[in-house]
Each structure stands twice: as C-alpha cells, then as structure tokens.
C-alpha cells in the first residue's frame, strides 16, 4: 500500500494545486487524503479497476469538502464547494461487497466456531428467527439460542478499539 501512496504522491499534489490551493493547503489536503485512503484500504476497500488513482480522487473530494467546512473564513474557495461533483453517499454495489467481506472477515477472526458464526449471520444478516434457523440447520431451537448467546457474548466482550477496525 505504501507503493500505491508513493506513486500517487506527486500527481495528487499537482491535482490539488490545480484546484487553486496554496502550498500549505496542498500539503494539508494531500496528507489528509492519503490518510483517508490508507484507512479505507486497511479496512479492505478494494480498488476499482485495480488502480489507486480513482479511489484516491474519491477520498480527496470528501477531504476537500470537510476542509472547507472546517475553514470557511480562512481560505478563499477555489470554486463553489457545494457544487463539487461529490460521490453518491449511497453505497454502491462494490462498497456493499467490501463491507460484507469486511464483516465476514471480522466475524471469522472473532467467532472462530463456524456454527456460532452461521447462527449469528442468519439472525442478524438474514433476519431469520430461531425457529426458522433451527429448521434450516436441522437442529433444536435451544441449540440455536445457545449458539447465538455464545456468539453475542464473544462480540460484546471485544474491546471498543477492535470494533473500530470494522467501522
């Protein structure tokens, strides 16, 4: 990932400068954009088209908007920030797949028992009731309740910073 950031460092700075920012703001915007990009990639967000540049620009658009919300009086705006072509806040199919994969990976790490994980997913992801799960898995309803209780207890016992990796 550091190679992705290194190869886009200079072009990102040029892009930000071309939007009319001074040297100090270019540096601040570039760093914040790269941090946002890095955090997203660490959460498992895939690259579209296999290249970092489109996603980096996506991150920059959000950072630019935040930058002007934080500093409206100190900076002349290079353009009408409200009219920026921002990404659609609704999750796209690729984002939904990335989130689903991140959740499944998180659950695999923290719910090592596949049977508990399956019951938890059927309950929370698939919105199935205990009776329906018991029927589908051909097990007793009490077994479903016990597995779900163990899974939820394991997840509740996680430190808050562990949950932040998912969000």
Contact map, one row per residue, 1 for C-alpha under 8 A:
11111000000000000000000000000000000001001000000000000000000000000000000000000000000000000000000000000000000000000000000000000000000000000000000000000000000000000000000
11111100000000000000000000000000000000000000000000000000000000000000000000000000000000000000000000000000000000000000000000000000000000000000000000000000000000000000000
11111110000000000000000000000000000000000000000000000000000000000000000000000000000000000000000000000000000000000000000000000000000000000000000000000000000000000000000
11111111000000000000000000000000000000000000000000010000000000000000000000000000000000000000000000000000000000000000000000000000000000000000000000000000000000000000000
11111111100000000000000000000000010000000000000000000000000000000000000000000000000000000000000000000000000000000000000000000000000000000000000000000000000000000000000
01111111100000000000000000000000000000000000000000000000000000000000000000000000000000000000000000000000000000000000000000000000000000000000000000000000000000000000000
00111111110000000000000000000000000000000000000000000000000000000000000000000000000000000000000000000000000000000000000000000000000000000000000000000000000000000000000
00011111111100000000000000000000000000000000000000011000000000000000000000000000000000000000000000000000000000000000000000000000000000000000000000000000000000000000000
00001111111110000000000000000100000000000000000000000000000000000000000000000000000000000000000000000000000000000000000000000000000000000000000000000000000000000000000
00000011111111000000000000000000000000000000000000000000000000000000000000000000000000000000000000000000000000000000000000000000000000000000000000000000000000000000000
00000001111111100000000000000000000000000000000000000000000000000000000000000000000000000000000000000000000000000000000000000000000000000000000000000000000000000000000
00000001111111110000000000000100000000000000000000000000000000000000000000000000000000000000000000000000000000000000000000000000000000000000000000000000000000000000000
00000000111111111000000001100100000000000000000000000000000000000000000000000000000000000000000000000000000000000000000000000000000000000000000000000000000000000000000
00000000011111111100000000000000000000000000000000000000000000000000000000000000000000000000000000000000000000000000000000000000000000000000000000000000000000000000000
00000000001111111110000000000000000000000000000000000000000000000000000000000000000000000000000000000000000000000000000000000000000000000000000000000000000000000000000
00000000000111111111100001001100000000000000000000000000000000000000000000000000000000000000000000000000000000000000000000000000000000000000000000000000000000000000000
00000000000011111111111001000000000000000000000000000000000000000000000000000000000000000000000000000000000000000000000000000000000000000000000000000000000000000000000
00000000000001111111100000000000000000000000000000000000000000000000000000000000000000000000000000000000000000000000000000000000000000000000000000000000000000000000000
00000000000000111111100000000000000000000000000000000000000000000000000000000100000000000000000000000000000000000000000000000000000000000000000000000000000000000000000
00000000000000011111110000000000000000000000000000000000000000000000000000000100000000000000000000000000000000000000000000000000000000000000000000000000000000000000000
00000000000000011111111011000000000000000000000000000000000000000000000000000100000000000000000000000000000000000000000000000000000000000000000000000000000000000000000
00000000000000001001111111000000000000000000000000000000000000000000000000000000000000000000000000000000000000000000000000000000000000000000000000000000000000000000000
00000000000000001000111111100000000000000000000000000000000000000000000000000000000000000000000000000000000000000000000000000000000000000000000000000000000000000000000
00000000000000000000011111110000000000000000000000000000000000000000000000000000000000000000000000000000000000000000000000000000000000000000000000000000000000000000000
00000000000000000000111111111000000000000000000000000000000000000000000000000000000000000000000000000000000000000000000000000000000000000000000000000000000000000000000
00000000000010011000111111111100000000000000000000000000000000000000000000000000000000000000000000000000000000000000000000000000000000000000000000000000000000000000000
00000000000010000000001111111110000000000000000000000000000000000000000000000000000000000000000000000000000000000000000000000000000000000000000000000000000000000000000
00000000000000000000000111111111000000000000000000000000000000000000000000000000000000000000000000000000000000000000000000000000000000000000000000000000000000000000000
00000000000000010000000011111111100000000000000000000000000100110010000000000000000000000000000000000000000000000000000000000000000000000000000000000000000000000000000
00000000100110010000000001111111110000000000000000000000000100000000000000000000000000000000000000000000000000000000000000000000000000000000000000000000000000000000000
00000000000000000000000000111111111000000000000000000000000000000000000000000000000000000000000000000000000000000000000000000000000000000000000000000000000000000000000
00000000000000000000000000011111111100000000000000000000000000100000000000000000000000000000000000000000000000000000000000000000000000000000000000000000000000000000000
00000000000000000000000000001111111110000000000000000001001100100000000000000000000000000000000000000000000000000000000000000000000000000000000000000000000000000000000
00001000000000000000000000000111111111000000000000000001000000000000000000000000000000000000000000000000000000000000000000000000000000000000000000000000000000000000000
00000000000000000000000000000011111111100000000000000000000000000000000000000000000000000000000000000000000000000000000000000000000000000000000000000000000000000000000
00000000000000000000000000000001111111110000000000000000001000000000000000000000000000000000000000000000000000000000000000000000000000000000000000000000000000000000000
00000000000000000000000000000000111111111000000000000011001000000000000000000000000000000000000000000000000000000000000000000000000000000000000000000000000000000000000
10000000000000000000000000000000011111111100000000000000000000000000000000000000000000000000000000000000000000000000000000000000000000000000000000000000000000000000000
00000000000000000000000000000000001111111110000000000000000000000000000000000000000000000000000000000000000000000000000000000000000000000000000000000000000000000000000
00000000000000000000000000000000000111111111100000000000000000000000000000000000000000000000000000000000000000000000000000000000000000000000000000000000000000000000000
10000000000000000000000000000000000011111111110000000000000000000000000000000000000000000000000000000000000000000000000000000000000000000000000000000000000000000000000
00000000000000000000000000000000000001111111100000000000000000000000000000000000000000000000000000000000000000000000000000000000000000000000000000000000000000000000000
00000000000000000000000000000000000000111111100000000000000000000000000000000000000000000000000000000100000000000000000000000000000000000000000000000000000000000000110
00000000000000000000000000000000000000011111110000000000000000000000000000000000000000000000000001001100000000000000000000000000000000000000000000000000000000000000000
00000000000000000000000000000000000000011111111000000000000000000000000000000000000000000000001001100000000000000000000000000000000000000000000000000000000000000000000
00000000000000000000000000000000000000001001111101000000000000000000000000000000000000000000010001000000000000000000000000000000000000000000000000000000000000000000000
00000000000000000000000000000000000000000000111111110010000000000000000000000000000000000000000000000000000000000000000000000000000000000000000000000000000000000000000
00000000000000000000000000000000000000000000011111110110000000000000000000000000000000000000000000000000000000000000000000000000000000000000000000000000000000000000000
00000000000000000000000000000000000000000000001111100000000000000000000000000000000000000000000000000000000000000000000000000000000000000000000000000000000000000000000
00000000000000000000000000000000000000000000011111110000000000000000000000000000000000000000000000000000000000000000000000000000000000000000000000000000000000000000000
00000000000000000000000000000000000000000000001111111110000000000000000000000000000000000000000000000000000000000000000000000000000000000000000000000000000000000000000
00010001000000000000000000000000000000000000001101111111000000000000000000000000000000000000000000000000000000000000000000000000000000000000000000000000000000000000000
00000001000000000000000000000000000000000000000000111111100000000000000000000000000000000000000000000000000000000000000000000000000000000000000000000000000000000000000
00000000000000000000000000000000000000000000000100111111110000000000000000000000000000000000000000000000000000000000000000000000000000000000000000000000000000000000000
00000000000000000000000000000000000010000000001100111111111000000000000000000000000000000000000000000000000000000000000000000000000000000000000000000000000000000000000
00000000000000000000000000000000110010000000000000011111111100000000000000000000000000000000000000000000000000000000000000000000000000000000000000000000000000000000000
00000000000000000000000000000000000000000000000000001111111110000000000000000000000000000000000000000000000000000000000000000000000000000000000000000000000000000000000
00000000000000000000000000000000000000000000000000000111111111000000000000000000000001100000000000000000000000000000000000000000000000000000000000000000000000000000000
00000000000000000000000000000000100110000000000000000011111111100000000000000000000000000000000000000000000000000000000000000000000000000000000000000000000000000000000
00000000000000000000000000001100100000000000000000000001111111110000000000000000000000000000000000000000000000000000000000000000000000000000000000000000000000000000000
00000000000000000000000000000000000000000000000000000000111111111000000000000000000111100000000000000000000000000000000000000000000000000000000000000000000000000000000
00000000000000000000000000000000000000000000000000000000011111111100000000000000000001000000000000000000000000000000000000000000000000000000000000000000000000000000000
00000000000000000000000000001001100000000000000000000000001111111110000000000000000000000000000000000000000000000000000000000000000000000000000000000000000000000000000
00000000000000000000000000001000000000000000000000000000000111111111000000000000000000000000000000000000000000000000000000000000000000000000000000000000000000000000000
00000000000000000000000000000000000000000000000000000000000011111111100000000000110000000000000000000000000000000000000000000000000000000000000000000000000000000000000
00000000000000000000000000000000000000000000000000000000000001111111110000000000000000000000000000000000000000000000000000000000000000000000000000000000000000000000000
00000000000000000000000000001000000000000000000000000000000000111111111000000000000000000000000000000000000000000000000000000000000000000000000000000000000000000000000
00000000000000000000000000000000000000000000000000000000000000011111111100101000100000000000000000000000000000000000000000000000000000000000000000000000000000000000000
00000000000000000000000000000000000000000000000000000000000000001111111100000000000000000000000000000000000000000000000000000000000000000000000000000000000000000000000
00000000000000000000000000000000000000000000000000000000000000000111111100000000000000000000000000000000000000000000000000000000000000000000000000000000000000000000000
00000000000000000000000000000000000000000000000000000000000000000011111111100000000000000000000000000000000000000000000000000000000000000000000000000000000000000000000
00000000000000000000000000000000000000000000000000000000000000000001111111111000000000000000000000000000000000000000000000000000000000000000000000000000000000000000000
00000000000000000000000000000000000000000000000000000000000000000000001111110000000000000000000000000000000000000000000000000000000000000000000000000000000000000000000
00000000000000000000000000000000000000000000000000000000000000000000001111110000000000000000000000000000000000000000000000000000000000000000000000000000000000000000000
00000000000000000000000000000000000000000000000000000000000000000001001111111000000000000000000000000000000000000000000000000000000000000000000000000000000000000000000
00000000000000000000000000000000000000000000000000000000000000000000000111111100000000000000000000000000000000000000000000000000000000000000000000000000000000000000000
00000000000000000000000000000000000000000000000000000000000000000001000100111111100000000000000000000000000000000000000000000000000000000000000000000000000000000000000
00000000000000000011100000000000000000000000000000000000000000000000000000011111000000000000000000000000000000000000000000000000000000000000000000000000000000000000000
00000000000000000000000000000000000000000000000000000000000000000000000000001111100000000000000000000000000000000000000000000000000000000000000000000000000000000000000
00000000000000000000000000000000000000000000000000000000000000000000000000001111111100000000000000000000000000000000000000000000000000000000000000000000000000000000000
00000000000000000000000000000000000000000000000000000000000000001001000000001011111100000000000000000000000000000000000000000000000000000000000000000000000000000000000
00000000000000000000000000000000000000000000000000000000000000001000000000000001111100000000000000000000000000000000000000000000000000000000000000000000000000000000000
00000000000000000000000000000000000000000000000000000000000000000000000000000001111110000000000000000000000000000000000000000000000000000000000000000000000000000000000
00000000000000000000000000000000000000000000000000000000000010000000000000000001111111000000000000000000000000000000000000000000000000000000000000000000000000000000000
00000000000000000000000000000000000000000000000000000000000010000000000000000000001111100000000000000000000000000000000000000000000000000000000000000000000000000000000
00000000000000000000000000000000000000000000000000000000010011000000000000000000000111110000000000000000000000000000000000000000000000000000000000000000000000000000000
00000000000000000000000000000000000000000000000000000000010010000000000000000000000011111000000000000000000000000000000000000000000000000000000000000000000000000000000
00000000000000000000000000000000000000000000000000000000000000000000000000000000000001111110000000000000000000000000000000000000000000000000000000000000000000000000000
00000000000000000000000000000000000000000000000000000000000000000000000000000000000000111110000000000000000000000000000000000000000000000000000000000000000000000000000
00000000000000000000000000000000000000000000000000000000000000000000000000000000000000011111000000000000000000000000000000000000000000000000000000000000000000000000000
00000000000000000000000000000000000000000000000000000000000000000000000000000000000000011111111100000000000000000000000000000000000000000000000000000000000000000000000
00000000000000000000000000000000000000000000000000000000000000000000000000000000000000000111111100000000000000000000000000000000000000000000000000000000000000000000000
00000000000000000000000000000000000000000000000000000000000000000000000000000000000000000011111110000000000000000000000000000000000000000000000000000000000000000000000
00000000000000000000000000000000000000000000010000000000000000000000000000000000000000000011111111000000000000000000000000000000000000000000000000000000000000000000000
00000000000000000000000000000000000000000000100000000000000000000000000000000000000000000011111111100000000000000000000000000000000000000000000000000000000000000000000
00000000000000000000000000000000000000000000000000000000000000000000000000000000000000000011111111110000000000000000000000000000000000000000000000000000000000000000000
00000000000000000000000000000000000000000000000000000000000000000000000000000000000000000000111111111000000000000000000000000000000000000000000000000000000000000000000
00000000000000000000000000000000000000000001110000000000000000000000000000000000000000000000011111111100000000000000000000000000000000000000000000000000000000000000000
00000000000000000000000000000000000000000000100000000000000000000000000000000000000000000000001111111110000000000000000000000000000000000000000000000000000000000000000
00000000000000000000000000000000000000000000000000000000000000000000000000000000000000000000000111111111000000000000000000000000000000000000000000000000000000000000000
00000000000000000000000000000000000000000001000000000000000000000000000000000000000000000000000011111111100000000000000000000000000000000000000000000000000000000000000
00000000000000000000000000000000000000000011000000000000000000000000000000000000000000000000000001111111110000000000000000000000000000000000000000000000000000000000010
00000000000000000000000000000000000000000000000000000000000000000000000000000000000000000000000000111111111000000000000000000000000000000000000000000000000000000000010
00000000000000000000000000000000000000000000000000000000000000000000000000000000000000000000000000011111111100000000000000000000000000000000000000000000000000000000000
00000000000000000000000000000000000000000000000000000000000000000000000000000000000000000000000000001111111110000000000000000000000000000000000000000000000000000000000
00000000000000000000000000000000000000000000000000000000000000000000000000000000000000000000000000000111111111000000000000000000000000000000000000000000000000000000010
00000000000000000000000000000000000000000000000000000000000000000000000000000000000000000000000000000011111111110000100000000000000000000000000000000000000000000000000
00000000000000000000000000000000000000000000000000000000000000000000000000000000000000000000000000000001111111110100100000000000000000000000000000000000000000000000000
00000000000000000000000000000000000000000000000000000000000000000000000000000000000000000000000000000000111111110000000000000000000000000000000000000000000000000000000
00000000000000000000000000000000000000000000000000000000000000000000000000000000000000000000000000000000011111110000000000000000000000000000000000000000011000000000000
00000000000000000000000000000000000000000000000000000000000000000000000000000000000000000000000000000000001111111101100000000000000000000000000000000010011000000000000
00000000000000000000000000000000000000000000000000000000000000000000000000000000000000000000000000000000001111111100100000000000000000000000000000000000000000000000000
00000000000000000000000000000000000000000000000000000000000000000000000000000000000000000000000000000000000000111111100000000000000000000000000000000000000000000000000
00000000000000000000000000000000000000000000000000000000000000000000000000000000000000000000000000000000000100111111110000000000000000000000000000000000000000000000000
00000000000000000000000000000000000000000000000000000000000000000000000000000000000000000000000000000000000000001111111000000000000000000000000000100000000000000000000
00000000000000000000000000000000000000000000000000000000000000000000000000000000000000000000000000000000000000101111111100000000000000000000000000110110000000000000000
00000000000000000000000000000000000000000000000000000000000000000000000000000000000000000000000000000000001100111111111110000000000000000000000000000010000000000000000
00000000000000000000000000000000000000000000000000000000000000000000000000000000000000000000000000000000000000000111111111000000000000000000000000000000000000000000000
00000000000000000000000000000000000000000000000000000000000000000000000000000000000000000000000000000000000000000011111111100000000010000000000100110000000000000000000
00000000000000000000000000000000000000000000000000000000000000000000000000000000000000000000000000000000000000000001111111111000000000000000000000110011000000000000000
00000000000000000000000000000000000000000000000000000000000000000000000000000000000000000000000000000000000000000000111111111100000000000000000000000000000000000000000
00000000000000000000000000000000000000000000000000000000000000000000000000000000000000000000000000000000000000000000011111111111000010000000000000000000000000000000000
00000000000000000000000000000000000000000000000000000000000000000000000000000000000000000000000000000000000000000000001111111111110010000000000000000000000000000000000
00000000000000000000000000000000000000000000000000000000000000000000000000000000000000000000000000000000000000000000000111111111000000000000000000000000000000000000000
00000000000000000000000000000000000000000000000000000000000000000000000000000000000000000000000000000000000000000000000111111110000000000000000000000000000000000000000
00000000000000000000000000000000000000000000000000000000000000000000000000000000000000000000000000000000000000000000000011111111000000000000000000000000000000000000000
00000000000000000000000000000000000000000000000000000000000000000000000000000000000000000000000000000000000000000000000001111111100000000000000000000000000000000000000
00000000000000000000000000000000000000000000000000000000000000000000000000000000000000000000000000000000000000000000000001110111110110000000000000000000000000000000000
00000000000000000000000000000000000000000000000000000000000000000000000000000000000000000000000000000000000000000000000000100011111110000000000000000000000000000000000
00000000000000000000000000000000000000000000000000000000000000000000000000000000000000000000000000000000000000000000000000100001111111000000100110000000000000000000000
00000000000000000000000000000000000000000000000000000000000000000000000000000000000000000000000000000000000000000000000000000000111111100000100000000000000000000000000
00000000000000000000000000000000000000000000000000000000000000000000000000000000000000000000000000000000000000000000000000000001111111110000000000000000000000000000000
00000000000000000000000000000000000000000000000000000000000000000000000000000000000000000000000000000000000000000000001001100001111111111000100100000000000000000000000
00000000000000000000000000000000000000000000000000000000000000000000000000000000000000000000000000000000000000000000000000000000011111111111101100000000000000000000000
00000000000000000000000000000000000000000000000000000000000000000000000000000000000000000000000000000000000000000000000000000000001111111110000000000000000000000000000
00000000000000000000000000000000000000000000000000000000000000000000000000000000000000000000000000000000000000000000000000000000000111111100000000000000000000000000000
00000000000000000000000000000000000000000000000000000000000000000000000000000000000000000000000000000000000000000000000000000000000011111110000000000000000000000000000
00000000000000000000000000000000000000000000000000000000000000000000000000000000000000000000000000000000000000000000000000000000000001111111000000000000000000000000000
00000000000000000000000000000000000000000000000000000000000000000000000000000000000000000000000000000000000000000000000000000000000001101111101100000000000000000000000
00000000000000000000000000000000000000000000000000000000000000000000000000000000000000000000000000000000000000000000000000000000000001000111111100000000000000000000000
00000000000000000000000000000000000000000000000000000000000000000000000000000000000000000000000000000000000000000000000000000000011011000011111110000000000000000000000
00000000000000000000000000000000000000000000000000000000000000000000000000000000000000000000000000000000000000000000000000000000000000000001111111000000000000000000000
00000000000000000000000000000000000000000000000000000000000000000000000000000000000000000000000000000000000000000000000000000000000001000011111111100000000000000000000
00000000000000000000000000000000000000000000000000000000000000000000000000000000000000000000000000000000000000000000001000000000010011000011111111110000000000000000000
00000000000000000000000000000000000000000000000000000000000000000000000000000000000000000000000000000000000000000000000000000000010000000000111111111000000000000000000
00000000000000000000000000000000000000000000000000000000000000000000000000000000000000000000000000000000000000000000000000000000000000000000011111111100000000000000000
00000000000000000000000000000000000000000000000000000000000000000000000000000000000000000000000000000000000000000011001100000000000000000000001111111110000000000000000
00000000000000000000000000000000000000000000000000000000000000000000000000000000000000000000000000000000000000000001001100000000000000000000000111111111000000000000000
00000000000000000000000000000000000000000000000000000000000000000000000000000000000000000000000000000000000000000000000000000000000000000000000011111111100000000000000
00000000000000000000000000000000000000000000000000000000000000000000000000000000000000000000000000000000000000000001000000000000000000000000000001111111110000000000000
00000000000000000000000000000000000000000000000000000000000000000000000000000000000000000000000000000000000000100001100100000000000000000000000000111111111000000000000
00000000000000000000000000000000000000000000000000000000000000000000000000000000000000000000000000000000000000000000000100000000000000000000000000011111111100000000000
00000000000000000000000000000000000000000000000000000000000000000000000000000000000000000000000000000000000000000000000000000000000000000000000000001111111110000000000
00000000000000000000000000000000000000000000000000000000000000000000000000000000000000000000000000000000000001100000000000000000000000000000000000000111111111000000000
00000000000000000000000000000000000000000000000000000000000000000000000000000000000000000000000000000000000001100000000000000000000000000000000000000011111111000000000
00000000000000000000000000000000000000000000000000000000000000000000000000000000000000000000000000000000000000000000000000000000000000000000000000000001111111000000000
00000000000000000000000000000000000000000000000000000000000000000000000000000000000000000000000000000000000000000000000000000000000000000000000000000000111111100000000
00000000000000000000000000000000000000000000000000000000000000000000000000000000000000000000000000000000000000000000000000000000000000000000000000000000011111110110000
00000000000000000000000000000000000000000000000000000000000000000000000000000000000000000000000000000000000000000000000000000000000000000000000000000000000011111110000
00000000000000000000000000000000000000000000000000000000000000000000000000000000000000000000000000000000000000000000000000000000000000000000000000000000000001111111000
00000000000000000000000000000000000000000000000000000000000000000000000000000000000000000000000000000000000000000000000000000000000000000000000000000000000000111111100
00000000000000000000000000000000000000000000000000000000000000000000000000000000000000000000000000000000000000000000000000000000000000000000000000000000000001111111110
00000000000000000000000000000000000000000000000000000000000000000000000000000000000000000000000000000000000000000000000000000000000000000000000000000000000001111111111
00000000000000000000000000000000000000000000000000000000000000000000000000000000000000000000000000000000000000000000000000000000000000000000000000000000000000011111111
00000000000000000000000000000000000000000010000000000000000000000000000000000000000000000000000000000000000000000000000000000000000000000000000000000000000000001111111
00000000000000000000000000000000000000000010000000000000000000000000000000000000000000000000000000000110010000000000000000000000000000000000000000000000000000000111111
00000000000000000000000000000000000000000000000000000000000000000000000000000000000000000000000000000000000000000000000000000000000000000000000000000000000000000011111
